[in-house]
Amino acid sequence: MKIKKKYSIGNKRTIWRLIPSGEKLLIEERDEGNKQVYFSCIEIESGKCILKDYQLDEKFWVGVESFEKDKIFFHGYIKPDMPGHIGITVYDLTANHILWNRDNAVFLFLYENEVFAFLQKFESREFFSFDAETGEPLKNYGENTEEINSIREKLLNEQYDKFKNYHFPEPYFAGKLPPGIQEKIERLKENVILSGEIDYVNYNNSLLLSFHSVRDDGKLDNIFRIIEIEGGKIIFEYMVNSGISSYIPDTFFIKDNLLFLIKDKIELMVYSLI
């Protein structure tokens, strides 16, 4: 395998989330000091910018529920610093404007161009579906959780196709992998003092690893490494985070033959794996 850098994106803000949809990638960046959140979107293959630094009227207490078919489904929060979501605002990338919003509805999921949501009552929830394009109500399910859960189950069963071209890292556990592959990972422990989990992807006869080594000063270095399974040659190594105090998960993933690597939590680097 050979690795070649294609492009990088970074605005010196914390990359909070990466949300893929088809051939596009939504990037959520947060400036926590100034309490600002920005949303950008790129074409995955080329890195071409489709949307840059988009903000809603609420500049910080807002997040993304879903990104599907060029529509971004935003939510607000019931209270600052509290996890409860409320409100649905739908932005259309193609039209470049907000399509509709429902201030009191709480997003559940999107299925076949219907937004499923609920209104919180004093001791119960009332379920609805809305047209994803217009926000017009389609059906009132009342308190029928059984029907809502049945539709959600259909959605979950179809999620595999959506991400079949992706490879996301998983934590390594001894005994889970074939002996030849396991040996390559276990060998790490002979040369460095590790902290936390080793995250790995087995891809195209290579192992892609993210691990944290303990430095002499007690801080951690987060290292990304690609090792050939046949022979154990290290073909790529990169210091993803240096001098950190705690384990950082989810620093890389693969789509098709593209590697996405997050450096210092503020820069997205994309490589071709050939």
Beta strands, then each sheet from edge to edge (+ up, - down):
strand 1: 3-10
strand 2: 14-21
strand 3: 24-31
strand 4: 36-43
strand 5: 49-54
strand 6: 62-68
strand 7: 71-77
strand 8: 85-92
strand 9: 97-102
strand 10: 106-111
strand 11: 114-120
strand 12: 125-131
strand 13: 137-142
strand 14: 166-167
strand 15: 170-171
strand 16: 199-203
strand 17: 206-214
strand 18: 220-228
strand 19: 234-244
strand 20: 252-255
strand 21: 258-263
strand 22: 267-273
sheet 1: 1+ 22- 21+ 20- 14+
sheet 2: 2+ 3- 4+ 5-
sheet 3: 6+ 7- 8+ 9-
sheet 4: 10+ 11- 12+ 13-
sheet 5: 15+ 16- 17+ 18- 19+
end
